[in-house]
Amino acid sequence: MRYEPARVKPFREELTALGIRELATPEAVDEAVGAKKGTTLVVVNSVCGCAAGAARPAVRMALEKGPKPDAAVSVFAGMEEDATSRLRQRWLTGQPPSSPAIALFRDGQLMHFIPRSSIEKRPAGEIAVELSAALEKFCTVASS
């Protein structure tokens, strides 16, 4: 389902304002996740209320606090369908299709995954603590 571009613009900008680069094609997903050495944070963005009230604010809080990944990117479910499908089918194998979702990769390997089921009933601060702990664990190790 594609949404009206004007409707999702503020949801995109909430992440791009943090320096998170949007991925629009399957090739861009492969390049960002697979060819990247170091850590890559991937946010599966969405128009749903739990993305607005919990996922995007949690990402912001976590990135403001502590270690940062080497790269931070996003795909927008319901907009960049091919890019989102590639992420799910190639890089998030074994994980439920989920939007929103937050994934942390190191050297192309999934290290931590927060699916919608772990986002929708939790406050942003609690999700940020979980994400911050993953960033601390995997970004610190990757850079040492």
DRENPA-3360 file (N, C-alpha, C; in nm, 2 decimals, always signed):
BEGIN
1 = MRYEPARV = +0.08/-0.12/+0.00/+0.00/+0.00/+0.00/+0.09/+0.12/+0.00 ~ +0.08/+0.20/-0.10/+0.15/+0.33/-0.11/+0.07/+0.44/-0.05 ~ +0.13/+0.52/+0.03/+0.06/+0.64/+0.09/+0.09/+0.76/+0.01 ~ +0.01/+0.86/+0.03/+0.03/+0.99/-0.04/+0.17/+1.05/+0.01 ~ +0.26/+1.08/-0.08/+0.39/+1.13/-0.04/+0.38/+1.25/+0.06 ~ +0.29/+1.34/+0.04/+0.28/+1.45/+0.13/+0.24/+1.41/+0.27 ~ +0.17/+1.30/+0.28/+0.13/+1.25/+0.42/+0.24/+1.19/+0.50 ~ +0.34/+1.13/+0.43/+0.45/+1.07/+0.50/+0.57/+1.16/+0.51;
9 = KPFREELT = +0.57/+1.28/+0.45/+0.68/+1.37/+0.45/+0.73/+1.40/+0.60 ~ +0.64/+1.44/+0.69/+0.69/+1.47/+0.82/+0.74/+1.34/+0.89 ~ +0.69/+1.22/+0.86/+0.74/+1.10/+0.92/+0.89/+1.07/+0.87 ~ +0.91/+1.10/+0.75/+1.04/+1.08/+0.69/+1.14/+1.18/+0.75 ~ +1.10/+1.31/+0.76/+1.18/+1.41/+0.81/+1.22/+1.39/+0.96 ~ +1.14/+1.33/+1.03/+1.17/+1.30/+1.17/+1.29/+1.22/+1.18 ~ +1.32/+1.13/+1.09/+1.44/+1.05/+1.09/+1.55/+1.11/+1.01 ~ +1.52/+1.17/+0.90/+1.63/+1.24/+0.82/+1.70/+1.35/+0.90;
17 = ALGIRELA = +1.62/+1.42/+0.98/+1.67/+1.53/+1.06/+1.78/+1.47/+1.16 ~ +1.77/+1.34/+1.19/+1.87/+1.28/+1.28/+2.00/+1.24/+1.20 ~ +2.00/+1.26/+1.07/+2.11/+1.21/+0.99/+2.09/+1.07/+0.93 ~ +1.97/+1.02/+0.95/+1.94/+0.88/+0.90/+1.90/+0.90/+0.75 ~ +1.98/+0.82/+0.67/+1.96/+0.82/+0.52/+1.86/+0.72/+0.48 ~ +1.77/+0.77/+0.39/+1.66/+0.69/+0.34/+1.71/+0.60/+0.22 ~ +1.67/+0.48/+0.22/+1.70/+0.38/+0.11/+1.58/+0.36/+0.03 ~ +1.59/+0.38/-0.10/+1.47/+0.37/-0.19/+1.47/+0.25/-0.28;
25 = TPEAVDEA = +1.59/+0.18/-0.29/+1.59/+0.06/-0.38/+1.65/-0.06/-0.31 ~ +1.63/-0.18/-0.37/+1.69/-0.30/-0.31/+1.84/-0.29/-0.32 ~ +1.89/-0.23/-0.42/+2.04/-0.22/-0.43/+2.10/-0.13/-0.32 ~ +2.03/-0.03/-0.29/+2.07/+0.06/-0.19/+2.07/-0.01/-0.05 ~ +1.97/-0.10/-0.03/+1.96/-0.18/+0.09/+2.09/-0.27/+0.10 ~ +2.11/-0.34/-0.01/+2.23/-0.43/-0.01/+2.36/-0.36/+0.02 ~ +2.37/-0.25/-0.05/+2.50/-0.17/-0.03/+2.51/-0.12/+0.11 ~ +2.40/-0.07/+0.17/+2.41/-0.01/+0.31/+2.43/-0.12/+0.41;
33 = VGAKKGTT = +2.36/-0.23/+0.40/+2.37/-0.34/+0.50/+2.48/-0.44/+0.48 ~ +2.49/-0.49/+0.35/+2.58/-0.60/+0.32/+2.72/-0.56/+0.30 ~ +2.74/-0.45/+0.23/+2.88/-0.41/+0.20/+2.94/-0.32/+0.31 ~ +2.87/-0.29/+0.41/+2.91/-0.20/+0.51/+2.99/-0.27/+0.62 ~ +3.11/-0.23/+0.64/+3.19/-0.28/+0.76/+3.15/-0.19/+0.87 ~ +3.15/-0.25/+0.99/+3.11/-0.17/+1.11/+2.96/-0.19/+1.14 ~ +2.90/-0.09/+1.20/+2.76/-0.11/+1.25/+2.67/-0.02/+1.17 ~ +2.55/-0.08/+1.14/+2.45/-0.01/+1.06/+2.32/-0.02/+1.14;
41 = LVVVNSVC = +2.26/+0.09/+1.17/+2.12/+0.09/+1.23/+2.02/+0.11/+1.11 ~ +1.92/+0.02/+1.11/+1.82/+0.02/+1.01/+1.68/+0.04/+1.08 ~ +1.61/+0.15/+1.04/+1.48/+0.17/+1.09/+1.38/+0.14/+0.98 ~ +1.28/+0.05/+1.01/+1.17/+0.03/+0.91/+1.06/+0.13/+0.96 ~ +1.05/+0.24/+0.89/+0.96/+0.35/+0.92/+0.82/+0.31/+0.88 ~ +0.72/+0.38/+0.94/+0.58/+0.34/+0.91/+0.49/+0.46/+0.95 ~ +0.37/+0.46/+0.90/+0.27/+0.57/+0.93/+0.19/+0.54/+1.06 ~ +0.21/+0.42/+1.11/+0.12/+0.38/+1.23/+0.15/+0.46/+1.35;
49 = GCAAGAAR = +0.06/+0.46/+1.44/+0.08/+0.53/+1.57/+0.19/+0.49/+1.65 ~ +0.23/+0.36/+1.65/+0.34/+0.32/+1.74/+0.47/+0.36/+1.68 ~ +0.48/+0.39/+1.55/+0.60/+0.45/+1.49/+0.61/+0.59/+1.54 ~ +0.50/+0.66/+1.54/+0.50/+0.80/+1.58/+0.53/+0.82/+1.73 ~ +0.46/+0.74/+1.80/+0.46/+0.76/+1.95/+0.58/+0.69/+2.02 ~ +0.64/+0.59/+1.95/+0.74/+0.51/+2.02/+0.86/+0.48/+1.94 ~ +0.85/+0.43/+1.82/+0.97/+0.39/+1.74/+1.06/+0.51/+1.71 ~ +1.01/+0.61/+1.64/+1.09/+0.72/+1.60/+1.14/+0.80/+1.72;
57 = PAVRMALE = +1.06/+0.83/+1.82/+1.12/+0.90/+1.94/+1.22/+0.81/+2.01 ~ +1.21/+0.68/+2.01/+1.31/+0.59/+2.08/+1.44/+0.60/+2.00 ~ +1.44/+0.60/+1.87/+1.56/+0.61/+1.79/+1.63/+0.74/+1.82 ~ +1.55/+0.85/+1.82/+1.61/+0.98/+1.85/+1.67/+0.98/+1.99 ~ +1.60/+0.93/+2.09/+1.66/+0.93/+2.23/+1.79/+0.85/+2.23 ~ +1.79/+0.73/+2.17/+1.90/+0.65/+2.17/+2.02/+0.71/+2.10 ~ +2.00/+0.77/+1.99/+2.11/+0.83/+1.91/+2.16/+0.96/+1.98 ~ +2.08/+1.03/+2.06/+2.13/+1.14/+2.14/+2.21/+1.11/+2.25;
65 = KGPKPDAA = +2.20/+0.98/+2.31/+2.26/+0.94/+2.43/+2.40/+0.89/+2.43 ~ +2.42/+0.79/+2.35/+2.55/+0.72/+2.36/+2.61/+0.69/+2.23 ~ +2.68/+0.57/+2.22/+2.75/+0.54/+2.10/+2.66/+0.54/+1.98 ~ +2.72/+0.58/+1.87/+2.64/+0.59/+1.75/+2.69/+0.48/+1.65 ~ +2.60/+0.43/+1.57/+2.64/+0.33/+1.47/+2.73/+0.40/+1.36 ~ +2.80/+0.33/+1.28/+2.88/+0.38/+1.18/+2.79/+0.44/+1.07 ~ +2.67/+0.38/+1.05/+2.57/+0.43/+0.95/+2.43/+0.41/+1.01 ~ +2.34/+0.50/+0.97/+2.20/+0.49/+1.01/+2.12/+0.51/+0.88;
73 = VSVFAGME = +2.03/+0.42/+0.85/+1.95/+0.42/+0.73/+1.80/+0.38/+0.77 ~ +1.71/+0.41/+0.67/+1.57/+0.37/+0.69/+1.51/+0.33/+0.56 ~ +1.41/+0.24/+0.57/+1.32/+0.21/+0.46/+1.18/+0.25/+0.51 ~ +1.10/+0.28/+0.42/+0.96/+0.32/+0.46/+0.86/+0.22/+0.41 ~ +0.81/+0.14/+0.50/+0.71/+0.04/+0.46/+0.59/+0.11/+0.41 ~ +0.54/+0.06/+0.30/+0.42/+0.12/+0.24/+0.46/+0.22/+0.14 ~ +0.58/+0.25/+0.12/+0.63/+0.35/+0.02/+0.74/+0.29/-0.07 ~ +0.85/+0.26/-0.01/+0.96/+0.19/-0.09/+0.94/+0.04/-0.07;
81 = EDATSRLR = +0.84/-0.01/-0.14/+0.81/-0.15/-0.12/+0.92/-0.25/-0.16 ~ +0.99/-0.22/-0.27/+1.10/-0.31/-0.31/+1.21/-0.31/-0.21 ~ +1.25/-0.19/-0.17/+1.36/-0.18/-0.07/+1.32/-0.25/+0.06 ~ +1.20/-0.23/+0.11/+1.15/-0.29/+0.23/+1.15/-0.45/+0.21 ~ +1.11/-0.49/+0.10/+1.10/-0.64/+0.08/+1.24/-0.70/+0.08 ~ +1.34/-0.63/+0.01/+1.48/-0.68/+0.01/+1.53/-0.68/+0.15 ~ +1.51/-0.58/+0.23/+1.56/-0.58/+0.37/+1.50/-0.70/+0.44 ~ +1.37/-0.72/+0.43/+1.31/-0.83/+0.50/+1.35/-0.97/+0.45;
89 = QRWLTGQP = +1.36/-0.99/+0.32/+1.38/-1.12/+0.26/+1.53/-1.16/+0.27 ~ +1.62/-1.06/+0.26/+1.76/-1.10/+0.25/+1.83/-1.07/+0.38 ~ +1.80/-0.97/+0.45/+1.88/-0.93/+0.57/+1.81/-0.96/+0.70 ~ +1.68/-0.97/+0.70/+1.60/-1.00/+0.83/+1.54/-1.14/+0.82 ~ +1.61/-1.23/+0.76/+1.56/-1.37/+0.75/+1.53/-1.42/+0.89 ~ +1.42/-1.49/+0.91/+1.39/-1.55/+1.04/+1.32/-1.45/+1.13 ~ +1.31/-1.33/+1.09/+1.23/-1.23/+1.17/+1.10/-1.21/+1.11 ~ +1.00/-1.17/+1.19/+0.86/-1.15/+1.13/+0.86/-1.02/+1.05;
97 = PSSPAIAL = +0.79/-1.01/+0.94/+0.77/-0.89/+0.87/+0.71/-0.79/+0.97 ~ +0.78/-0.68/+0.98/+0.74/-0.59/+1.09/+0.76/-0.44/+1.05 ~ +0.66/-0.36/+1.07/+0.68/-0.22/+1.06/+0.59/-0.15/+1.16 ~ +0.65/-0.07/+1.24/+0.79/-0.03/+1.24/+0.88/-0.14/+1.30 ~ +1.00/-0.13/+1.28/+1.10/-0.22/+1.34/+1.24/-0.14/+1.34 ~ +1.32/-0.19/+1.43/+1.46/-0.13/+1.44/+1.56/-0.25/+1.44 ~ +1.66/-0.24/+1.35/+1.76/-0.35/+1.35/+1.90/-0.29/+1.35 ~ +1.98/-0.36/+1.42/+2.12/-0.32/+1.43/+2.21/-0.43/+1.37;
105 = FRDGQLMH = +2.29/-0.40/+1.27/+2.38/-0.49/+1.20/+2.52/-0.46/+1.23 ~ +2.61/-0.56/+1.23/+2.75/-0.54/+1.24/+2.81/-0.62/+1.13 ~ +2.89/-0.56/+1.04/+2.95/-0.63/+0.93/+2.85/-0.72/+0.85 ~ +2.73/-0.67/+0.83/+2.63/-0.74/+0.76/+2.55/-0.84/+0.83 ~ +2.58/-0.86/+0.96/+2.51/-0.96/+1.04/+2.42/-0.89/+1.14 ~ +2.30/-0.95/+1.15/+2.20/-0.89/+1.24/+2.24/-0.92/+1.38 ~ +2.25/-0.82/+1.46/+2.30/-0.83/+1.60/+2.18/-0.81/+1.70 ~ +2.08/-0.72/+1.66/+1.97/-0.69/+1.75/+1.85/-0.65/+1.67;
113 = FIPRSSIE = +1.73/-0.69/+1.71/+1.61/-0.66/+1.63/+1.50/-0.63/+1.73 ~ +1.43/-0.52/+1.70/+1.32/-0.48/+1.78/+1.20/-0.48/+1.69 ~ +1.11/-0.58/+1.69/+1.00/-0.58/+1.60/+0.88/-0.50/+1.65 ~ +0.78/-0.48/+1.57/+0.66/-0.41/+1.61/+0.60/-0.46/+1.74 ~ +0.60/-0.59/+1.76/+0.54/-0.65/+1.88/+0.61/-0.60/+2.00 ~ +0.74/-0.56/+1.99/+0.81/-0.51/+2.11/+0.81/-0.36/+2.11 ~ +0.74/-0.30/+2.02/+0.73/-0.15/+2.01/+0.59/-0.10/+2.05 ~ +0.49/-0.17/+2.00/+0.36/-0.11/+2.01/+0.30/-0.09/+2.14;
121 = KRPAGEIA = +0.34/-0.16/+2.24/+0.28/-0.15/+2.38/+0.38/-0.10/+2.48 ~ +0.49/-0.04/+2.43/+0.60/+0.01/+2.52/+0.62/+0.16/+2.50 ~ +0.65/+0.23/+2.60/+0.68/+0.37/+2.59/+0.82/+0.39/+2.52 ~ +0.83/+0.50/+2.45/+0.95/+0.53/+2.37/+1.08/+0.52/+2.46 ~ +1.07/+0.57/+2.58/+1.19/+0.57/+2.67/+1.24/+0.43/+2.70 ~ +1.15/+0.33/+2.71/+1.18/+0.20/+2.74/+1.25/+0.13/+2.62 ~ +1.20/+0.16/+2.50/+1.26/+0.11/+2.38/+1.40/+0.18/+2.36 ~ +1.41/+0.30/+2.39/+1.54/+0.37/+2.38/+1.64/+0.31/+2.47;
129 = VELSAALE = +1.60/+0.27/+2.59/+1.70/+0.20/+2.68/+1.75/+0.07/+2.61 ~ +1.66/-0.01/+2.56/+1.69/-0.13/+2.49/+1.79/-0.10/+2.37 ~ +1.75/-0.01/+2.29/+1.83/+0.03/+2.17/+1.97/+0.08/+2.21 ~ +1.97/+0.17/+2.32/+2.10/+0.22/+2.37/+2.19/+0.11/+2.42 ~ +2.13/+0.01/+2.48/+2.21/-0.10/+2.53/+2.27/-0.18/+2.41 ~ +2.20/-0.20/+2.31/+2.25/-0.27/+2.19/+2.36/-0.18/+2.12 ~ +2.33/-0.05/+2.11/+2.44/+0.03/+2.05/+2.56/+0.03/+2.14 ~ +2.55/+0.04/+2.27/+2.66/+0.03/+2.36/+2.74/-0.10/+2.34;
137 = KFCTVASS = +2.67/-0.21/+2.33/+2.73/-0.34/+2.32/+2.80/-0.36/+2.18 ~ +2.73/-0.33/+2.08/+2.78/-0.36/+1.94/+2.86/-0.25/+1.88 ~ +2.83/-0.13/+1.91/+2.91/-0.02/+1.84/+3.04/+0.00/+1.91 ~ +3.04/-0.02/+2.04/+3.17/-0.01/+2.12/+3.26/-0.12/+2.08 ~ +3.21/-0.24/+2.07/+3.29/-0.36/+2.03/+3.35/-0.34/+1.89 ~ +3.26/-0.29/+1.80/+3.30/-0.28/+1.66/+3.41/-0.17/+1.64 ~ +3.41/-0.07/+1.73/+3.51/+0.04/+1.71/+3.64/+0.01/+1.79 ~ +3.64/-0.09/+1.88/+3.76/-0.11/+1.96/+3.86/-0.21/+1.89;
% end
